[in-house]
Amino acid sequence: MGIIGSILIVLFLGNFVWWWRAERVLRRLRGSVPWRVALGIFMAGQALGLGLVLLDRRFDLDLDHVLAGPWLTGIYLWHCLLLFPLLLLWIPYALARAVVTGVRRVLVKRDAPPPRTSGGHSLTRRDFARLLGTALPALTTLGTAAIALWQIERFRIRRLTVELPALPAELDGLTLAHVTDLHVGQFTRGAVLDRIVAATNDLGADLVLFTGDLINFALSDLDNGLAVMSRLRAGHGVFLCEGNHDLFADAASFRRRTKAAGLNLLVNETASVTIRGRAVQILGLRWGAAGRHAHDPESRGDAAIAGSMRDLLAQLQTGAFPILLAHHPHAFDFAESIPLTLAGHTHGGQLMVTAHLGFGPMLYRYWSGLYRLGARALIVSNGTGNWFPLRTRAPAEIIHLTLRRG
């Protein structure tokens, strides 16, 4: 089942714990029947939806057409942003309260108080607070889902100019379109893929470079992903490396089918093109260590990245200008002899409060934009697609990069 599957099962059961708790609160309030019905519909939809996600993930049933966009968006937001934190807060509170109540009953013997009623036709202040506390998580889910659905098909063109001392004079002004993390699947599908292709091609870049996570999970989405990549155009070619999501289902099948489609997938391999009379070498870093499953924690650690980088750096060509494609941005620390590294994976931190506060700096040394170490530069893209429906201060993007001799 794995860690992710175990978490999903815990969340599935957590729905019923939260439903039971909310039902107990609402049942004590006068006129609560409409609220209880609404709660039941909401919670039943969440439990059923997550059950279908579990089945789809376990048996690859291709249930995306059943889980419509708004429903799936609500499932992700409820379970990831609201239910899990609520359970973490409520369960210790409920246990502590039960212990305190039990101790008080033992130490202080007194007659039980009469049952409390709201008296009259209006809610008391305490009743209203309980009702609000019970309804607010569901209402927050619905409101956030509306924002996410508006946001999910939008992306920006981010234009960056980077000076590189090692750039040959002939390559001054070289342009790159950096696309990454499409996650073709649940949240990136349909018309937005056509818009991504059109926006990328309109840039008229010398190279289109893709840094992994073409698909979100299911190999059933790979044909759509390959169709997108096959439609991208650049003056001197389109090149890509793999990401962890590409390998979740079947790494060998992903690699075989992608290369069979005629795409330049580089798995610890290199490719060379001549631009304005100068050789440019594209290096594509494999995900993690050879032979490791993408879910394996050791496949994404610095040791695995360093090992793969050692194998890749042995293929550097003398006299060529190298550009590294690496899904994980920490590869930058092990690419000492490469002047330019492009990476993705972080989604810009996905949920950021400010430019430097959020999941980005919590999880990564580099998470969005331009970073420098001496004469070397790293560009980390926020990603063009979505595996999760909501972003805050980390907009989806295509990066248009212009290289200058500095």
N, C-alpha and C positions, 0 to 999 in steps of 0.2 A: 504493500500500500504506500509506504514512504511517508515522509514528514508532511508533505502537502496534503496527501489523502487523509492523514490522521487529523490534521487541522480542520479540513472540510467536514469530517464526521463530527468533530467536537462542535463546530459552528452549527451543523444541522441539528444536533441535540439541543444546543443552546437556544435555538428558536423556541422550542417547547418550554424550556425553563423560563424564558422571558415572557412568553405568552401566559403561562400559568401565573407568574408574578403579577403581570398587568391585569389579568382577569380578576385576581383576588382584590386588587385595589378598586377596580371599576365596579365590582359587584356590590361594594359597600356604599356606593353613591346613588342618590335618588335620580331617576331619569337617565340612567346610564346605558339603557338598552341600545340606542343608536350607536353610541361609542363602542360598545362591546361587539356589535355586529361589524362595524368598520374595522376594529382591531382584528377580529377573526378573519376577515377577508384579506387584510394586509399580511398577517402572520401565516395564513395558509398558503398565500401566494409565494411568500419568501421560502417557506419550508419545501413546497413543491418544486419551486425553481431551483433551489440548491440541490435537491435530490436529483433533478435532471442533469445538473452540472456534474454531480458526482458520477452518475451513470455514463455520461458522455466522456468524462475524463478516463473512466476505468475501461470502457469498452469501445471508445472511438465511434460513437453512434451518429455523429454529424447532426446534432440536435439544434444547431444554430437557427434553423428555419422555424423551430418550435419556440425557442426563446427569443421573442421579438426584442428589438432594440431597447425600448423603454423598460421592459420587464427585466432583461439581463442587466441593464444599467442599474436599476434599483436593487437587484440582488447583490451586485458587487459593492455598491455604496453602503447598503445596510450591513452587510456582514463584515466588511473590511474597516469601515470608518465608525460604525455606531455599535453594532451588537457586541463585537469583541471587546471594545473598551468598557461598554456598559456591564458586561458580565464580570470583567476584571475588577470593576469598582463595587458592583452590587453583591457578588458572592461573599467576599470577606466581610462586607457590612452586614449582610443577613446572618452570617455565622456568628459574628460578634454580638449582634443584637439578640440572637437566640440564647447565647450563653449568658448575657447580662440578665435577660428576662428570667431565665431559669434560676439563676442565683438569687434574684430578688424574690421569686416566689418561695424559695426555700427559706430565706432569711426573714422575710416579712410576710406573716400570715394575715390575710385580711380578706374580707368578702369581695367577690368579683364585682366590679362596677357594672351598672346597667349598660346594655348595648347603646352605643351612641347613634343617634339619628341626625339627619340634617335639619329636621324640623321645619316645616313650611315648604314652600315651592322653590326656594332659591338655594344654591350651593353655599355652604359656609366658606370662609376664606381657606381653611385647611382642605376642604373638599376640592376647591378650585385648584389649589397647589398640587394636589395629588393627581387630579385629572390632567393638568398641564404637564406634569412630570412624566406621565404615562404616554400622553399623546405626542409630546414634542419630538421624541426620536423618530417616530414614523413620519411626522410632518416634515422634519428636517430631511429625511431620506427623499421624500417626494420633491421638495424644493430643490435639493441639490441635484437630483436626477434631471430636473428641467434645465438647470444650468449646464450640466454635463452634456445633455443631448444637443444643446445649442452649440456647445464648444467643440464637440468631438470631430466635426468635419472641417474644422478650420486649422490652418497652418500659415506660417509667415515665411517670407523670404528674408533671411538674415545675411547681410552683406558684410564681409570682413576682408580687410587688406592686411597681409602679413609680410613683414620684411624678414628675409632670410639671407644671412651673409654667405651661405654656401650655394645660393642659387646661381647657376651659370647665367651670364649676361644674355645669352640667346633665349632663355626661358623667362626673362623679366616680363611680367604681365600675364603669365600663364594663369588660366582660370579653371577652377574646379567646382563641380556641383557635388556637394556632400549630402547624400541621402542615407538615412539609416533607420533602423527599428520601425519598419513598416507594420509588423505584426498583423499581416493579412489574416483575417479571421473574424472573431466576434465583433470587434469594434471598428475595424478598418476594412471596409468592403464597399462594393458598389461604386457610386458616382465619385466618391472622394478619391478613389484610385485613378480614375481618368483625369481628375484635376491635378493630382500629384504628377502624373506623367506629363501633362501639358505644361505645368509650371516649370518642371525640370528642363524639358526640351526648349522652352522659351528662353532659358538662360544662355543657350548657345555656348556652353562650356567646352573647353578643350578635352576634359576628362569628366566622366561621371563616376564617382567612387562611393560604394555602398559598404557600410561597416556592420552588417549582420542583423539578425532577427528579421528575416524576410517574412516568416510565418509566425503566428502566435503559438500554436501547439500542434494542431492536427495536420497530418500529411494530406488530408482531403482538401486543404486550402492551398497546397503547393502549386497546383496548376494555375490558379489565379495569380499567385505571387510571381511565378515564372513569366506569365503573360505580361505583367507590369514591367518586369526587368527587361524583357525582350523588346519593349516599345520605347525604352529610354535611348536617347541619341546624344552623341558627343562627337567632337571633331576627331578625337583619337582613341575612342573606345570607352567601354563601360566595364568596370572591374569590381569584384565584391569578395568579402570574406564572410565567414560564418559567425553566427551568434549562438548563445546558449539555447534560446527558444527553438531555433532551427533543428536542434539535435534531440529534443525531448522525446519525440515519438520513435524515431529511427534514424540515427546519424548516417548510417551507410546509405539508406534509401534517399535521404535528402541530398547527400553529396552526389550520388550517382545520377539522380534525375535532373539535378541542376546542371551538371556538366553535360549530360545528354541533350539538354535544351540548347546547347551552344553558348552558354554563359561562361564568362571568365571568372569562375569561382576558384579562389586561391586558398588552399588549405595547407599552410606552411609551405607555400610555393611562391614563385615570383613570375612576373611577366614584364617584358620590355617593349616600349614603344619609342619611336623616334619623333620628336617634336622640334621643329625649327632646326633640324640638323643635330640635335643633342639627344642622347639616350636618357630615357626616364624609366626607372625600374620600380614597378609596383610590387610591394611585398604584402602578402595576405597571411595574417597570423591565425592559426587554428584556435578553437576555443579550448582553453585549459591544456591538460596534459594528454598525450596520446594514450588511447585506450580507456580513458575515464569517461563515465557517463556524465551528461551535462548537468544532472541533478546532484552529482557527487560534490560535496563542499570542497574537496581537494582539487576539483577541476577549475575552480575560479580563484584559487589563492595565488598569492604572489610567487610561491615556489613553482607552481605549475606554469604560470605565465613566463617566469624567467627561463624555465627549461625549454619551452617552445620557442622563446626568443633566441636562445643559443643556437638551436637548430636552424632557425630562419636566417640569422645574421651570417651564418657560414655560407649563405648563397649570394651575398652581396657582390655586385659586379664593379670592378674598378672602372672609374671614369663616368659611371652612370649617376644621375641624380635620383636618390631613393625616396620613396614615399611609402610609409607604413600604414596599412589598414589593420586596425585591431579593434575588436568589439569592446574589450574592457580597457578603460583609459589608463589603468595602472601599468600597462605595457610601456607607457612612455618612460617609466623609470629604468627600463631595461633596454632601451633603444638608444644607447649613448652615441652611436655613429650615424643616426638617421636624423636629418634636419627637420623633417615634418612628419608628424603622426596624426592620423584622423581616427576618432573613436566615437562610440555611442554608448549604449547599455544603460546609462544613468537616467535617461528621460529628463535631464536637467534637474533631477531631484524629485520630479513628479509633483509633490506637494511641498511647496516652499512658502514660508512666511515672509522672508525678505531674501535678497540675493545671497545671503550667507547664513540663513537660518532655516533649517528644514531637513528633509531626508537626504538631500545631496551631500552636504558636508558631514552628516552623521555616518554615511555609508562609504564615501569615496574621498580620495585625496583630490581628485579632479572631477567636476560634475557638469560644468557648462561653460562654453566659450573658449577663449584663448588663454593658454598657459605657456610660460617660457622657463626653460632651464638653460642658461647660457645662450648659445647661438641656436638652440633647438626650440621648436614650437610644437604645441599640441592643440588641436581643435577638438572639443567635445560637443557634439550636437545633442540637442534636447530630444531628437527623434522626430520622425515625420508622421508616424502612426501612433496607435495606442493599444496597450494591453489592459489598461485600466481607464475607465471612462472620464475621470476628472483630473484636471491639472490646475495648479495654482502657482502663478509666477514662474511657470516653466512651459511656455507655449510650444506647441509642435512647430517644426521648422524644416526648411531646406536651406542649407548654407551655401551661399555663392562666395567662393574664396578666390581672391586675386593675390598672386604671389609677386613680390617685388624684391629685387636685389638690394639688400640693405648693408 
